[in-house]
């Protein structure tokens, strides 16, 4: 199933290409970063806090990212719970400008005290620069994640 999804992703990436170039400038792992904005890690029950995850393009080049899901994910779940994304067979092309970001924002508010885990990751995505044609099998693939951050919710009267 993963091989079929990857093959589909490669075909979609080839379809989005409009020109041919033998010297494809390949981005590397350091071309992007995934960062979380966490205003506070202890909140009162009923208090609303906004968390943001941003995949940042650290280069001076515009890239098209191709993924089978949205690129950036941000979740906050009770400690011990896991999120299982559903993989679809539609390619999502997303443009990221030089020095730009793709962001995901979540407002969090609960009345239930306890520990919650804030996590962020990217779907696996292929990268191509502008409209440069990339031969199948040469597409650099990336995936990033941030360590889970505990968010403590305390009772309103504490």
SULVEN-V684790 format. One record per residue. RES is the residue in one letter. SS is DSSP state (H for helix, E for strand, - for the rest). PHI is phi in degrees with one decimal (NA if undefined). PSI is psi in degrees with one decimal (* if undefined). Layout:
res->RES ss->SS phi->PHI psi->PSI
res->RES ss->SS phi->PHI psi->PSI
This chain:
res->X ss->- phi->NA psi->-44.3
res->X ss->H phi->-64.6 psi->-39.4
res->X ss->H phi->-65.2 psi->-39.1
res->X ss->H phi->-66.0 psi->-40.7
res->X ss->H phi->-65.6 psi->-41.1
res->X ss->H phi->-66.2 psi->-41.1
res->X ss->H phi->-61.3 psi->-42.1
res->X ss->H phi->-62.4 psi->-43.2
res->X ss->H phi->-60.2 psi->-42.8
res->X ss->H phi->-64.4 psi->-41.8
res->X ss->H phi->-63.5 psi->-42.2
res->X ss->H phi->-63.7 psi->-40.7
res->X ss->H phi->-63.6 psi->-40.9
res->X ss->H phi->-63.8 psi->-37.1
res->X ss->H phi->-66.8 psi->-30.9
res->X ss->- phi->-79.3 psi->-8.5
res->X ss->- phi->-82.4 psi->143.1
res->X ss->- phi->-124.0 psi->-4.5
res->X ss->E phi->-144.1 psi->170.4
res->X ss->E phi->-115.7 psi->141.6
res->X ss->- phi->-153.6 psi->123.6
res->X ss->- phi->-77.8 psi->-19.3
res->X ss->- phi->-107.9 psi->67.8
res->X ss->- phi->-67.9 psi->121.1
res->X ss->- phi->-76.0 psi->106.2
res->X ss->- phi->-84.5 psi->122.2
res->X ss->- phi->-71.9 psi->160.7
res->X ss->- phi->-121.4 psi->-177.4
res->X ss->H phi->-56.6 psi->-28.4
res->X ss->H phi->-87.9 psi->5.1
res->X ss->H phi->-77.2 psi->-18.8
res->X ss->E phi->-135.1 psi->158.9
res->X ss->E phi->-143.3 psi->150.8
res->X ss->E phi->-112.4 psi->122.1
res->X ss->E phi->-127.8 psi->143.1
res->X ss->E phi->-107.4 psi->137.4
res->X ss->E phi->-103.0 psi->115.4
res->X ss->E phi->-123.6 psi->97.2
res->X ss->- phi->-63.8 psi->-31.5
res->X ss->- phi->-161.4 psi->153.1
res->X ss->- phi->-109.1 psi->-5.8
res->X ss->E phi->-126.6 psi->124.4
res->X ss->E phi->-132.6 psi->160.0
res->X ss->E phi->-87.2 psi->147.7
res->X ss->- phi->-55.6 psi->133.7
res->X ss->- phi->91.1 psi->-15.1
res->X ss->- phi->-78.3 psi->140.2
res->X ss->- phi->-100.5 psi->130.9
res->X ss->E phi->-130.3 psi->142.9
res->X ss->E phi->-110.0 psi->127.3
res->X ss->E phi->-111.3 psi->146.2
res->X ss->E phi->-134.3 psi->137.7
res->X ss->E phi->-114.7 psi->138.8
res->X ss->E phi->-136.8 psi->125.4
res->X ss->E phi->-90.1 psi->117.1
res->X ss->E phi->-106.3 psi->137.0
res->X ss->E phi->-87.4 psi->111.7
res->X ss->- phi->-91.4 psi->8.8
res->X ss->- phi->-108.6 psi->176.1
res->X ss->- phi->-96.8 psi->18.7
res->X ss->- phi->-117.9 psi->148.6
res->X ss->- phi->-86.5 psi->134.6
res->X ss->E phi->-125.5 psi->153.7
res->X ss->E phi->-106.3 psi->124.9
res->X ss->E phi->-101.2 psi->133.4
res->X ss->E phi->-118.4 psi->124.7
res->X ss->E phi->-139.8 psi->157.7
res->X ss->- phi->-86.3 psi->-1.7
res->X ss->- phi->-143.3 psi->176.7
res->X ss->- phi->-57.4 psi->154.2
res->X ss->- phi->-78.0 psi->-48.9
res->X ss->E phi->-106.5 psi->132.5
res->X ss->E phi->-120.9 psi->145.9
res->X ss->E phi->-143.0 psi->124.4
res->X ss->E phi->-133.2 psi->147.8
res->X ss->E phi->-134.0 psi->116.8
res->X ss->E phi->-130.5 psi->155.1
res->X ss->E phi->-56.7 psi->142.8
res->X ss->- phi->-51.8 psi->133.4
res->X ss->- phi->96.1 psi->-13.3
res->X ss->- phi->-93.6 psi->150.9
res->X ss->- phi->-126.4 psi->147.7
res->X ss->- phi->-98.2 psi->133.4
res->X ss->- phi->-117.7 psi->104.5
res->X ss->- phi->-71.2 psi->153.8
res->X ss->- phi->-97.2 psi->127.1
res->X ss->- phi->-87.9 psi->129.7
res->X ss->- phi->-111.2 psi->169.0
res->X ss->- phi->-107.7 psi->38.0
res->X ss->- phi->-117.8 psi->131.0
res->X ss->- phi->-82.2 psi->136.5
res->X ss->E phi->-110.8 psi->101.3
res->X ss->E phi->-80.0 psi->133.8
res->X ss->E phi->-134.2 psi->129.6
res->X ss->E phi->-92.4 psi->136.5
res->X ss->E phi->-124.9 psi->118.3
res->X ss->- phi->-70.7 psi->160.0
res->X ss->- phi->-56.6 psi->125.9
res->X ss->- phi->72.9 psi->3.1
res->X ss->- phi->-87.0 psi->-178.4
res->X ss->E phi->-139.7 psi->155.2
res->X ss->E phi->-113.7 psi->123.0
res->X ss->E phi->-119.5 psi->156.2
res->X ss->E phi->-134.8 psi->129.9
res->X ss->E phi->-122.6 psi->141.0
res->X ss->E phi->-133.2 psi->129.7
res->X ss->E phi->-88.0 psi->135.7
res->X ss->E phi->-125.4 psi->128.4
res->X ss->- phi->-153.4 psi->126.5
res->X ss->- phi->-144.5 psi->155.7
res->X ss->- phi->-103.7 psi->2.7
res->X ss->- phi->-100.6 psi->109.4
res->X ss->- phi->-62.9 psi->152.0
res->X ss->E phi->151.1 psi->-171.5
res->X ss->E phi->-106.4 psi->131.8
res->X ss->E phi->-121.3 psi->152.5
res->X ss->E phi->-113.2 psi->121.9
res->X ss->E phi->-93.5 psi->125.7
res->X ss->E phi->-139.0 psi->154.6
res->X ss->E phi->-143.1 psi->146.1
res->X ss->E phi->-157.1 psi->169.1
res->X ss->E phi->-111.0 psi->153.3
res->X ss->- phi->-69.8 psi->159.0
res->X ss->- phi->-65.9 psi->133.1
res->X ss->E phi->-137.6 psi->148.6
res->X ss->E phi->-94.4 psi->155.8
res->X ss->E phi->-129.2 psi->135.5
res->X ss->E phi->-139.4 psi->150.4
res->X ss->E phi->-90.0 psi->125.1
res->X ss->- phi->48.0 psi->-128.0
res->X ss->- phi->-108.3 psi->20.9
res->X ss->E phi->-67.6 psi->131.9
res->X ss->E phi->-74.4 psi->134.6
res->X ss->- phi->-117.3 psi->123.7
res->X ss->- phi->-61.9 psi->138.7
res->X ss->- phi->-53.5 psi->141.5
res->X ss->- phi->88.6 psi->-7.7
res->X ss->- phi->-111.5 psi->7.8
res->X ss->- phi->-76.9 psi->122.5
res->X ss->E phi->-69.9 psi->132.2
res->X ss->E phi->-110.6 psi->141.0
res->X ss->E phi->-133.7 psi->154.5
res->X ss->- phi->-153.6 psi->133.2
res->X ss->- phi->-126.6 psi->155.6
res->X ss->E phi->-151.6 psi->156.0
res->X ss->E phi->-111.5 psi->143.5
res->X ss->E phi->-58.1 psi->140.3
res->X ss->E phi->-61.1 psi->135.4
res->X ss->E phi->-111.9 psi->121.8
res->X ss->E phi->-70.1 psi->133.0
res->X ss->E phi->-116.9 psi->120.3
res->X ss->E phi->-98.9 psi->127.5
res->X ss->E phi->-107.9 psi->121.5
res->X ss->E phi->-106.7 psi->156.1
res->X ss->- phi->-59.5 psi->150.1
res->X ss->- phi->-54.8 psi->-35.8
res->X ss->- phi->-88.7 psi->4.7
res->X ss->- phi->-86.8 psi->*
